[in-house]
């Protein structure tokens, strides 16, 4: 198998809202907020019109994108044996993704992410992880990991305790490890651990500009380049309208962003960028062409709703 994703198995529930909904519910635009109280989370959904539901989660979105590009892929993520759990599994299988997880009835329901799209196309996410966040080492098959050329992990999944053990097991069995830092709040919450991963355990790190600057406590992008040049691994950074950049073996390669796009929703931009880049790498494309493939996938997804290419 080319790439195995390990991430939060979350059903995306996509809704359009206006800015006042964000303010009224004390949310910060274009970030992700974790909800730990199921009832509080359900209350948010009460007055909303659901545009659509999709088998989501950051790495799962990337894995589906890679599958759509014709590569053989798999996914491990924890769901419960409930309605959303069944929908999740069906959704992945429909996209030719091998799902390496046997669901059973869990104490918590399948995870859900409410994606709120404001008129400026920004997305603000509210996530109730449910059983997705309870992934443990037993859920990760070392054999499946060993048979994959690259495993792809997400920062959203990393947490102290059982999820960390699942991460450690996956990394120790892997041929190559790629990971997305996922969100600035993840970086701020787990900074020393993420720094250790980036410096010592990852072959490819995906981050946006804010995440990587927060990781090394700087306000200067030049510091980021100096930091990445001193690593042995590949650091790939998306910079919005500035395009994307790859730093490896002291070599800096840039790729411009696509221009004149009809942007409707930024959901999945980073996920599909990673899909394009990883597709390039496993098909022996050079870094410049891999970045271009990432930019192409990213530009397609932001011109439609949701994080799956139609």
LOMARRO-735225 format. One record per residue: residue number from 1; residue in three letters; z, x, y of N, C-alpha, C in turn. Coordinates in steps of 0.001 Angstrom, whole numbers. Layout:
<nodes>
   n res     npz     npx     npy    capz    capx    capy     cpz     cpx     cpy
 NUM Ala       Z       X       Y       Z       X       Y       Z       X       Y
...
</nodes>
This chain:
<nodes>
   n res     npz     npx     npy    capz    capx    capy     cpz     cpx     cpy
   1 Unk       0     845   -1202       0       0       0       0     881    1253
   2 Unk    -724     449    2258    -830    1253    3477     466    1231    4291
   3 Unk     892      28    4690    2080     -69    5570    3006   -1184    5094
   4 Unk    4287    -874    5049    5316   -1855    4723    6178   -2069    5957
   5 Unk    6249   -3290    6441    7116   -3621    7567    8469   -4090    7069
   6 Unk    9530   -3666    7725   10874   -4170    7422   11454   -4651    8743
   7 Unk   11736   -5948    8822   12170   -6476   10119   12855   -7820   10014
   8 Unk   13153   -8375   11157   13766   -9690   11215   12728  -10755   10865
   9 Unk   13036  -11548    9848   12162  -12664    9474   12592  -13870   10304
  10 Unk   11819  -14139   11346   12225  -15159   12315   11073  -16117   12599
  11 Unk   11381  -17395   12600   10356  -18381   12950   10305  -18493   14470
  12 Unk    9136  -18223   15045    8949  -18341   16492    8682  -19785   16876
  13 Unk    9434  -20262   17854    9229  -21604   18395    8802  -21423   19851
  14 Unk    7537  -21745   20145    6967  -21431   21463    6954  -22665   22365
  15 Unk    7517  -22513   23584    7595  -23618   24551    7215  -23120   25948
  16 Unk    6602  -23998   26737    6326  -23668   28141    7461  -24231   28987
  17 Unk    7949  -23421   29944    9018  -23879   30843    8699  -23422   32263
  18 Unk    9422  -23973   33237    9268  -23433   34594   10438  -22486   34887
  19 Unk   10358  -21810   36018   11373  -20795   36343   12780  -21377   36437
  20 Unk   12874  -22639   36846   14204  -23233   37024   14958  -23342   35689
  21 Unk   14216  -23521   34588   14858  -23589   33266   15532  -22248   32941
  22 Unk   14850  -21154   33302   15388  -19800   33063   16675  -19614   33865
  23 Unk   16629  -19986   35152   17791  -19820   36042   18947  -20697   35577
  24 Unk   18640  -21969   35313   19665  -22950   34936   20441  -22517   33687
  25 Unk   19749  -21845   32764   20394  -21448   31516   20878  -19994   31509
  26 Unk   20965  -19414   32739   21467  -18037   32898   20738  -17024   32022
  27 Unk   19418  -17159   31964   18619  -16213   31189   17986  -15203   32145
  28 Unk   17682  -14018   31641   16995  -13009   32455   15544  -12971   32017
  29 Unk   14667  -13240   32985   13250  -13334   32642   12732  -12071   31958
  30 Unk   11861  -12284   30968   11153  -11249   30194   12071  -10326   29372
  31 Unk   13286  -10804   29087   14140  -10065   28137   14433  -10974   26948
  32 Unk   15185  -10450   26011   15584  -11251   24853   17097  -11389   24822
  33 Unk   17569  -12621   24658   19016  -12847   24580   19366  -13301   23171
  34 Unk   20395  -12680   22621   20855  -13078   21288   21898  -14181   21405
  35 Unk   21752  -15219   20598   22745  -16292   20534   23507  -16169   19226
  36 Unk   24827  -16282   19317   25635  -16167   18100   26186  -17533   17684
  37 Unk   26084  -18502   18597   26582  -19847   18329   25385  -20764   18055
  38 Unk   25304  -21257   16822   24153  -22078   16413   24019  -23331   17279
  39 Unk   25166  -23947   17615   25119  -25193   18397   24624  -24949   19821
  40 Unk   25074  -23843   20414   24626  -23484   21768   23111  -23266   21767
  41 Unk   22636  -22625   20709   21200  -22360   20587   20421  -23673   20444
  42 Unk   20934  -24568   19593   20245  -25853   19370   20189  -26682   20645
  43 Unk   21241  -26556   21476   21302  -27311   22732   20138  -26939   23663
  44 Unk   19788  -25650   23662   18658  -25187   24479   17374  -25920   24118
  45 Unk   17215  -26186   22832   15980  -26790   22325   15848  -28277   22636
  46 Unk   16969  -28920   22993   16992  -30390   23088   15886  -30992   23930
  47 Unk   15700  -30473   25161   14744  -31121   26065   13369  -30456   26084
  48 Unk   13131  -29550   25158   11885  -28792   25235   10786  -29369   24353
  49 Unk    9571  -29261   24855    8414  -29675   24045    7899  -28427   23328
  50 Unk    7862  -28489   22001    7432  -27331   21217    5904  -27270   21167
  51 Unk    5357  -26143   21634    3895  -25950   21587    3445  -25643   20161
  52 Unk    4145  -24669   19521    3834  -24385   18114    4922  -23530   17483
  53 Unk    4937  -23488   16146    5869  -22617   15415    5042  -21643   14557
  54 Unk    5538  -20402   14461    4821  -19343   13733    5837  -18479   12993
  55 Unk    5434  -17942   11819    6295  -16972   11116    6284  -15681   11922
  56 Unk    7358  -15437   12653    7345  -14320   13590    8309  -13209   13254
  57 Unk    8809  -12606   14324    9573  -11369   14217    8631  -10254   14621
  58 Unk    9147   -9301   15372    8311   -8271   15989    7457   -7496   14982
  59 Unk    8093   -6913   13966    7339   -6117   12997    6420   -6997   12156
  60 Unk    6873   -8213   11843    6004   -9121   11083    4717   -9412   11863
  61 Unk    4836   -9557   13182    3633   -9767   14010    2683   -8576   13886
  62 Unk    3244   -7377   13929    2426   -6160   13788    1757   -6116   12423
  63 Unk    2534   -6434   11386    2018   -6361   10008     858   -7347    9813
  64 Unk     992   -8545   10375    -107   -9516   10284   -1340   -8983   11009
  65 Unk   -1131   -8372   12174   -2248   -7780   12917   -2964   -6709   12105
  66 Unk   -2184   -5873   11410   -2773   -4809   10581   -3538   -5424    9407
  67 Unk   -2976   -6491    8831   -3664   -7196    7742   -4997   -7766    8224
  68 Unk   -4998   -8329    9443   -6233   -8902   10002   -7308   -7825   10233
  69 Unk   -6862   -6572   10358   -7813   -5466   10513   -8303   -4941    9154
  70 Unk   -7815   -5581    8078   -8346   -5267    6747   -7532   -4290    5925
  71 Unk   -6319   -3939    6382   -5501   -2985    5627   -4526   -3719    4701
  72 Unk   -4135   -3031    3625   -3204   -3626    2655   -1769   -3420    3154
  73 Unk   -1055   -4525    3337     276   -4450    3947    1285   -5338    3214
  74 Unk    2566   -5029    3460    3645   -5838    2902    4765   -5988    3920
  75 Unk    5722   -6859    3607    6828   -7107    4537    8101   -7433    3763
  76 Unk    9214   -6911    4258   10542   -7286    3742   11336   -7858    4903
  77 Unk   11859   -9065    4734   12698   -9698    5751   13480  -10825    5106
  78 Unk   14695  -11037    5546   15607  -11966    4876   15508  -13375    5456
  79 Unk   15244  -14342    4589   15255  -15757    4985   16183  -16514    4043
  80 Unk   16504  -17742    4411   17283  -18600    3524   16334  -19547    2797
  81 Unk   16768  -20101    1704   15943  -21066     978   16084  -22429    1658
  82 Unk   15457  -22544    2838   15474  -23803    3586   14053  -24081    4075
  83 Unk   13894  -25129    4876   12556  -25526    5312   11849  -24401    6085
  84 Unk   12565  -23814    7062   11979  -22728    7848   11685  -21507    6969
  85 Unk   12564  -21251    5984   12365  -20120    5076   11082  -20262    4271
  86 Unk   10830  -21489    3782    9595  -21742    3017    8370  -21607    3908
  87 Unk    8489  -22143    5145    7369  -22050    6088    7071  -20577    6410
  88 Unk    8148  -19801    6517    8003  -18386    6858    7182  -17675    5779
  89 Unk    7606  -17884    4535    6939  -17221    3401    5470  -17646    3318
  90 Unk    5224  -18943    3423    3842  -19467    3364    2985  -18847    4470
  91 Unk    3568  -18761    5675    2843  -18230    6831    2369  -16804    6614
  92 Unk    3237  -15978    6007    2853  -14580    5755    1799  -14479    4661
  93 Unk    2003  -15257    3592    1062  -15179    2465    -340  -15621    2884
  94 Unk    -379  -16596    3791   -1664  -17073    4312   -2425  -15956    5026
  95 Unk   -1665  -14983    5558   -2267  -13863    6295   -2477  -12628    5409
  96 Unk   -2432  -12848    4080   -2629  -11740    3119   -1583  -10632    3240
  97 Unk    -370  -11025    3582     738  -10063    3620    1564  -10263    2349
  98 Unk    1808   -9175    1616    2655   -9282     419    4103   -9382     886
  99 Unk    4799  -10412     429    6175  -10640     885    7138  -10204    -212
 100 Unk    7839   -9091      17    8718   -8527   -1009   10158   -8993    -799
 101 Unk   10366  -10301    -911   11724  -10818    -772   11829  -12134   -1527
 102 Unk   12878  -12268   -2354   13081  -13534   -3090   14174  -14310   -2383
 103 Unk   13795  -15439   -1787   14791  -16172    -989   15762  -16955   -1877
 104 Unk   16984  -17065   -1349   17987  -17909   -2010   18787  -18625    -929
 105 Unk   19567  -19611   -1323   20346  -20363    -337   21409  -19453     267
 106 Unk   21351  -19272    1592   22301  -18397    2281   23279  -19239    3113
 107 Unk   24385  -18624    3498   25370  -19329    4333   24772  -19683    5697
 108 Unk   23908  -18808    6209   23269  -19048    7511   21815  -19464    7310
 109 Unk   21268  -20257    8237   19868  -20672    8104   18896  -19533    8432
 110 Unk   17622  -19763    8159   16563  -18821    8527   16572  -18627   10047
 111 Unk   16349  -17396   10482   16397  -17066   11909   15310  -17758   12722
 112 Unk   15626  -18024   13987   14680  -18693   14890   14669  -17975   16239
 113 Unk   13474  -17840   16820   13348  -17258   18162   12623  -18253   19054
 114 Unk   13309  -18669   20086   12725  -19570   21073   12014  -18715   22116
 115 Unk   10696  -18887   22227    9913  -18090   23185    9527  -18992   24356
 116 Unk   10098  -18677   25519    9890  -19502   26715    8836  -18846   27598
 117 Unk    7737  -19541   27793    6637  -18990   28600    6684  -19622   29991
 118 Unk    6857  -18793   31019    6880  -19278   32407    5459  -19231   32986
 119 Unk    5224  -19908   34118    3860  -19965   34674    3227  -18604   34975
 120 Unk    4055  -17540   35138    3492  -16211   35411    3131  -15456   34119
 121 Unk    3143  -16167   32979    2785  -15628   31648    3853  -14726   31029
 122 Unk    4981  -14534   31738    6061  -13735   31143    6724  -14543   30024
 123 Unk    7270  -13813   29042    7990  -14538   27997    9440  -14097   27971
 124 Unk   10318  -15090   27855   11754  -14855   27780   12199  -15391   26427
 125 Unk   12906  -14562   25674   13210  -14959   24299   14697  -15221   24091
 126 Unk   14958  -16278   23340   16327  -16616   22941   16333  -16632   21417
 127 Unk   17140  -15781   20833   17078  -15614   19381   18406  -15947   18715
 128 Unk   18311  -16798   17686   19437  -17012   16780   19023  -16365   15457
 129 Unk   19614  -15220   15157   19145  -14419   14019   19361  -15097   12674
 130 Unk   20388  -15968   12590   20662  -16598   11303   20834  -15548   10225
 131 Unk   20237  -15796    9070   20416  -14868    7946   19570  -13607    8086
 132 Unk   18579  -13614    8986   17711  -12434    9157   18514  -11190    9483
 133 Unk   19537  -11361   10319   20345  -10224   10759   21337   -9737    9717
 134 Unk   21368  -10405    8555   22328  -10035    7498   21660   -9199    6405
 135 Unk   20499   -8655    6704   19788   -7849    5706   20676   -6692    5256
 136 Unk   20638   -6390    3951   21446   -5271    3463   20614   -4402    2526
 137 Unk   21212   -3332    2041   20473   -2349    1224   19869   -2995     -25
 138 Unk   20542   -4010    -579   20025   -4666   -1793   18717   -5409   -1537
 139 Unk   18455   -5748    -268   17232   -6481      65   16017   -5558     166
 140 Unk   16265   -4242     177   15171   -3268     351   14903   -2563    -976
 141 Unk   13691   -2714   -1494   13326   -2062   -2745   12820    -644   -2467
 142 Unk   13551     356   -2988   13154    1759   -2788   11774    2014   -3382
 143 Unk   11458    1342   -4498   10143    1519   -5145    9013    1065   -4237
 144 Unk    9203     -93   -3621    8172    -630   -2719    7998     302   -1525
 145 Unk    9116     824   -1007    9069    1759     125    8290    3018    -260
 146 Unk    8595    3562   -1441    7944    4811   -1898    6440    4643   -2065
 147 Unk    6014    3429   -2410    4578    3187   -2658    3797    2905   -1373
 148 Unk    4481    2954    -231    3823    2687    1061    3579    4010    1785
 149 Unk    2418    4105    2435    2123    5336    3182    3054    5481    4388
 150 Unk    3281    4342    5072    4172    4337    6255    5054    3103    6182
 151 Unk    6344    3248    6526    7150    2046    6750    7295    1866    8259
 152 Unk    7371     600    8679    7476     287   10106    8713    -566   10330
 153 Unk    9649     -27   11109   10947    -677   11356   11027   -1163   12793
 154 Unk   11956   -2078   13070   12138   -2549   14446   13576   -2356   14901
 155 Unk   13727   -1980   16175   15050   -1797   16759   15877   -3070   16735
 156 Unk   15203   -4220   16819   15915   -5509   16778   16776   -5643   15523
 157 Unk   16333   -5018   14435   17012   -5189   13147   18233   -4286   13015
 158 Unk   18236   -3181   13770   19281   -2174   13591   20625   -2719   14065
 159 Unk   21618   -2633   13240   22967   -2969   13667   23946   -2249   12760
 160 Unk   25159   -2086   13256   26192   -1429   12452   26413   -2221   11165
 161 Unk   26902   -1550   10132   27237   -2259    8892   26036   -2359    7963
 162 Unk   25835   -3555    7386   24824   -3726    6335   23381   -3426    6799
 163 Unk   22946   -3928    7981   21572   -3598    8398   21338   -2090    8503
 164 Unk   22342   -1335    8986   22200     122    9092   22000     729    7700
 165 Unk   22720     194    6695   22577     704    5316   21163     416    4798
 166 Unk   20634    -756    5159   19261   -1106    4745   18265    -121    5380
 167 Unk   18468     167    6672   17638    1144    7397   17694    2507    6712
 168 Unk   18933    2979    6450   19128    4308    5859   18433    4411    4504
 169 Unk   18558    3362    3697   17919    3361    2372   16403    3450    2523
 170 Unk   15855    2641    3451   14398    2628    3661   13915    4000    4132
 171 Unk   14614    4566    5111   14191    5856    5681   14264    6970    4632
 172 Unk   15328    6955    3822   15495    8047    2845   14453    7972    1724
 173 Unk   13869    6781    1500   12855    6647     428   11429    6751     956
 174 Unk   11267    6800    2282    9927    6649    2879    9117    7940    2894
 175 Unk    7797    7775    2864    6882    8904    3050    6766    9240    4535
 176 Unk    6596    8198    5355    6519    8359    6810    7195    7153    7450
 177 Unk    7871    7384    8578    8611    6296    9227    8131    6089   10663
 178 Unk    7747    4853   10961    7452    4457   12344    8483    3412   12746
 179 Unk    8828    3386   14038    9789    2379   14502    9504    2014   15943
 180 Unk    9728     748   16245    9644     280   17624   11062     154   18179
 181 Unk   11272     623   19403   12604     490   20027   12898    -961   20413
 182 Unk   11871   -1806   20434   11971   -3268   20543   12291   -3844   21909
 183 Unk   13388   -3428   22527   13803   -4094   23760   14847   -3216   24442
 184 Unk   14892   -3271   25768   15844   -2411   26471   17289   -2729   26093
 185 Unk   17571   -4008   25819   18966   -4347   25470   19344   -3689   24137
 186 Unk   18380   -3552   23205   18647   -2862   21931   18953   -1393   22190
 187 Unk   18162    -795   23061   18348     629   23391   19722     830   24016
 188 Unk   20075     -13   24987   21359     147   25686   22541     -57   24731
 189 Unk   22346    -948   23766   23423   -1275   22834   23626    -163   21786
 190 Unk   22537     496   21405   22612    1454   20288   22138    2856   20685
 191 Unk   22313    3208   21953   21690    4427   22488   21896    5693   21641
 192 Unk   23137    6084   21295   23295    7335   20531   22572    7305   19186
 193 Unk   22605    6133   18528   21965    5998   17209   20440    6075   17344
 194 Unk   19899    5376   18342   18445    5383   18544   17959    6792   18920
 195 Unk   18769    7474   19729   18407    8831   20140   18334    9749   18912
 196 Unk   19295    9585   18006   19309   10372   16767   18068   10047   15917
 197 Unk   17728    8767   15811   16547    8364   15044   15281    8992   15635
 198 Unk   15126    8858   16959   13917    9354   17629   13799   10869   17475
 199 Unk   14923   11550   17606   14884   13028   17547   14715   13563   16126
 200 Unk   15339   12863   15161   15459   13485   13829   14826   12745   12658
 201 Unk   14538   11437   12805   14168   10697   11588   12841    9959   11652
 202 Unk   12302    9788   12844   11066    8999   12958    9847    9906   13080
 203 Unk    8770    9509   12414    7499   10219   12585    6734    9665   13784
 204 Unk    6856    8344   13992    6201    7703   15147    7207    6766   15812
 205 Unk    7406    6932   17116    8262    6023   17890    7389    5239   18857
 206 Unk    7531    3902   18838    6862    3044   19817    7897    2549   20819
 207 Unk    7567    2651   22108    8485    2165   23147    7670    1772   24363
 208 Unk    8246     902   25192    7623     723   26506    8348    1639   27491
 209 Unk    7829    1686   28697    8340    2631   29691    9834    2442   29955
 210 Unk   10263    1177   30116   11677     905   30426   12583    1359   29283
 211 Unk   12148    1084   28046   12980    1420   26886   13190    2923   26752
 212 Unk   12118    3680   26866   12230    5131   26663   12995    5786   27827
 213 Unk   12821    5246   29061   13563    5799   30204   15053    5504   30069
 214 Unk   15366    4330   29559   16769    3976   29336   17368    4857   28235
 215 Unk   16568    5128   27202   17057    5930   26075   17535    7299   26523
 216 Unk   16788    7914   27464   17183    9275   27889   17844    9277   29271
 217 Unk   18231    8087   29743   18961    7947   31015   18239    8606   32193
 218 Unk   17000    8197   32418   16266    8764   33551   15517    7680   34311
 219 Unk   15168    7988   35560   14321    7076   36333   12949    7719   36571
 220 Unk   12749    8885   35985   11493    9619   36198   10675    9685   34909
 221 Unk    9417    9260   34987    8569    9284   33801    8240   10726   33389
 222 Unk    8271   11650   34348    8045   13066   34006    9109   13588   33041
 223 Unk   10339   13083   33205   11423   13467   32277   11104   12989   30860
 224 Unk   10515   11797   30778   10151   11237   29470    9128   12150   28787
 225 Unk    8131   12588   29548    7087   13466   28985    7694   14789   28515
 226 Unk    8593   15355   29326    9263   16616   28933   10076   16424   27658
 227 Unk   10810   15304   27596   11626   14995   26416   10737   14907   25169
 228 Unk    9648   14131   25268    8778   13901   24110    8051   15178   23679
 229 Unk    7724   16027   24642    7031   17286   24306    7910   18219   23470
 230 Unk    9223   18042   23594   10143   18895   22835   10438   18368   21432
 231 Unk    9845   17224   21083   10044   16654   19748    8892   17067   18839
 232 Unk    9150   17058   17518    8077   17359   16563    7230   16101   16298
 233 Unk    7816   14946   16589    7178   13689   16180    6305   13119   17280
 234 Unk    5668   12005   16952    4746   11324   17851    5481   10214   18614
 235 Unk    5443   10280   19938    6028    9209   20765    4883    8481   21467
 236 Unk    4839    7167   21277    3755    6352   21837    4381    5350   22807
 237 Unk    3929    5404   24071    4568    4583   25113    3549    3669   25773
 238 Unk    3885    2373   25817    3032    1423   26542    3576    1280   27960
 239 Unk    2631    1198   28941    3042    1208   30347    2421      60   31138
 240 Unk    2181   -1073   30488    1615   -2219   31193     260   -1905   31791
 241 Unk     120   -2136   33082   -1166   -1915   33759   -1568    -440   33814
 242 Unk    -594     449   33562    -890    1895   33544   -1501    2335   32208
 243 Unk   -1576    1412   31252   -2149    1753   29958   -1109    2268   28979
 244 Unk   -1516    3201   28122    -606    3723   27096    -789    5228   26971
 245 Unk     217    5863   26368     210    7325   26299     811    7756   24964
 246 Unk     240    8797   24378     784    9358   23140    1153   10820   23407
 247 Unk    2327   11210   22936    2767   12600   23103    3132   13146   21724
 248 Unk    2417   14205   21326    2699   14839   20033    2265   16298   20090
 249 Unk    3096   17178   19528    2803   18618   19533    2470   19105   20945
 250 Unk    3248   18646   21900    3096   19012   23325    1792   18494   23959
 251 Unk     995   17737   23177    -268   17212   23708     -61   15785   24219
 252 Unk    -517   15545   25453    -388   14215   26064   -1775   13584   26136
 253 Unk   -1908   12423   25485   -3200   11723   25506   -2987   10336   26110
 254 Unk   -3814    9998   27101   -3658    8713   27791   -4798    7762   27462
 255 Unk   -4492    6466   27567   -5505    5437   27335   -5335    4383   28418
 256 Unk   -6382    4068   29178   -6226    3074   30254   -6049    1658   29701
 257 Unk   -5437     803   30498   -5318    -613   30118   -6660   -1293   30359
 258 Unk   -6928   -2346   29591   -8158   -3127   29801   -8039   -3893   31112
 259 Unk   -9136   -4002   31820   -9129   -4665   33145   -9690   -6083   33062
 260 Unk   -9434   -6863   34121   -9998   -8209   34321   -9777   -9141   33126
 261 Unk   -8545   -9174   32651   -8231  -10053   31525   -7686  -11381   32029
 262 Unk   -7930  -12427   31283   -7382  -13740   31625   -6060  -13893   30864
 263 Unk   -4985  -13345   31465   -3692  -13286   30757   -3006  -14647   30766
 264 Unk   -2640  -15119   29553   -1934  -16404   29484    -519  -16253   28926
 265 Unk    -254  -15199   28156    1044  -15076   27503    1203  -13640   26994
 266 Unk    2265  -12966   27443    2453  -11561   27064    3167  -11378   25721
 267 Unk    3489  -12516   25046    4156  -12429   23740    3319  -11609   22773
 268 Unk    3955  -10658   22120    3263   -9919   21066    2403   -8769   21553
 269 Unk    2388   -8511   22871    1536   -7429   23394    1898   -6089   22742
 270 Unk    3189   -5771   22721    3632   -4511   22113    3437   -4495   20601
 271 Unk    3682   -5657   19972    3541   -5756   18507    2103   -5488   18072
 272 Unk    1154   -6074   18802    -256   -5923   18419    -799   -4564   18836
 273 Unk    -220   -3993   19903    -579   -2621   20259    -214   -1701   19086
 274 Unk    1019   -1857   18577    1469   -1029   17445     566   -1249   16231
 275 Unk     140   -2494   16009    -754   -2797   14875   -2046   -2003   14988
 276 Unk   -2654   -2025   16171   -3912   -1306   16374   -3737     196   16200
 277 Unk   -2655     724   16766   -2405    2173   16697   -2186    2607   15239
 278 Unk   -1341    1868   14516   -1044    2231   13126   -2288    2100   12243
 279 Unk   -3098    1082   12511   -4369     921   11787   -5213    2186   11971
 280 Unk   -5265    2678   13197   -6024    3899   13474   -5490    5084   12699
 281 Unk   -4179    5251   12734   -3552    6416   12082   -3785    6407   10566
 282 Unk   -3606    5234    9918   -3753    5214    8447   -5218    5263    8020
 283 Unk   -6129    5057    8970   -7553    5173    8660   -8154    6464    9221
 284 Unk   -7259    7439    9462   -7665    8795    9883   -8463    8836   11186
 285 Unk   -8196    7868   12074   -8790    7941   13406   -7965    8936   14220
 286 Unk   -8579    9564   15228   -7782   10464   16063   -6891    9658   17000
 287 Unk   -5971   10348   17668   -4981    9651   18500   -5649    8856   19621
 288 Unk   -6659    9412   20249   -7339    8732   21358   -7927    7392   20896
 289 Unk   -8584    7409   19740   -9179    6178   19218   -8121    5207   18707
 290 Unk   -7017    5739   18186   -5906    4874   17741   -5286    4166   18942
 291 Unk   -5100    4910   20047   -4592    4287   21287   -5552    3203   21773
 292 Unk   -6852    3487   21716   -7854    2515   22171   -7813    1260   21310
 293 Unk   -7597    1434   19992   -7503     279   19090   -6261    -543   19430
 294 Unk   -5160     158   19748   -3944    -533   20168   -4170   -1332   21433
 295 Unk   -4841    -713   22414   -5129   -1393   23694   -6029   -2607   23478
 296 Unk   -6990   -2462   22573   -7911   -3576   22277   -7163   -4760   21675
 297 Unk   -6304   -4485   20692   -5526   -5555   20036   -4575   -6219   21032
 298 Unk   -3931   -5388   21843   -2985   -5886   22836   -3695   -6774   23861
 299 Unk   -4884   -6357   24305   -5609   -7128   25322   -6083   -8467   24760
 300 Unk   -6371   -8516   23467   -6801   -9785   22851   -5634  -10774   22795
 301 Unk   -4456  -10266   22392   -3328  -11187   22154   -2808  -11800   23450
 302 Unk   -2884  -11062   24567   -2314  -11604   25807   -3243  -12621   26477
 303 Unk   -4416  -12814   25882   -5327  -13837   26416   -5261  -15135   25599
 304 Unk   -4213  -15238   24771   -4005  -16481   24014   -2496  -16716   23887
 305 Unk   -2118  -17922   23432    -687  -18213   23244    -192  -17668   21902
 306 Unk    1031  -17128   21902    1656  -16684   20669    1292  -15249   20325
 307 Unk    1865  -14789   19205    1740  -13369   18846     846  -13163   17625
 308 Unk      -8  -14138   17333    -934  -14006   16213   -2357  -14200   16691
 309 Unk   -3246  -13276   16340   -4656  -13431   16747   -5284  -14563   15946
 310 Unk   -6018  -15392   16646   -6677  -16531   15974   -7945  -16037   15310
</nodes>
